């Protein structure tokens, strides 16, 4: 399928575009029969940049399907220019600003970049500190300051610990460590000794043997490590450890990182 067969979708923002992409893509998931060509135009902060974005969208509109345009621009002037494009505008900010101004009894600031930039300095610094902590404590590399962890993800290798830990840190500012379960843990059916004082902070991940074997094969094709038998053994052993120590756990086989993070936040009662 070529791009000519895809419905063009634009994500416009006066900042990084993350919010426009997240909200827009969430809406698009409700239309699984459609296929989309996604284009993000970030940092639209001047009238000329807005007009340039309009020209790009109009050029696309002239060649085929009318583009769908998701916008999170906060400046009223920028929004008005973007609204002149020949796409179908979904204004994710302007549609709700008036309601909030009325409810809060104050005017919108109109400052771009507050959601993912430095608008809230304390929250931004907290997220960056959480990322540094997650990097230091990835895959059991460091045992320093484990008491500061809000959650410690444990699982056999390649079950999704690292990306989930990093997402919790970057998106939610959660101090998260992760620790691998290895053969000696399974052989003696004991929990890793360094984690025993922190069992209440632990959350387990599992998956299905076939999926784990496929992921491991990409790294070590034909090895015992990637064999279906070894993967099945490790996953069964991990689940026994979780259950014997009262550790909540989640099967990551068909769950997105965002869903895993939300489940962990909820089950561990983590505040962010």
Secondary structure, 3 states (H helix, E strand, C coil): CCHHHCEEEEEECCCCCHHHHHHHHHHHCCCCCCCEEEEEECCCCCHHHHHHHHHHHHHHHCCCCCCEEEECCCCHHHHHHHCCCCCEEEECCHHHHHHHHHHHCCCCCCCCCCCCCCCCHHHHHHHHHHHHHHHHCHHHCCCCCHHHCCEEEEECCCCCHHHHHHHHHHHHCCCEEEEECCHHHHHHCCCCHHHHHHHHHEEEEECCHHHHHHHHHHHCCCCHHHCHHHHHHHHHHHHHHHHHCCCCEEECCCCCHHHHHHHHHHHCCCCC
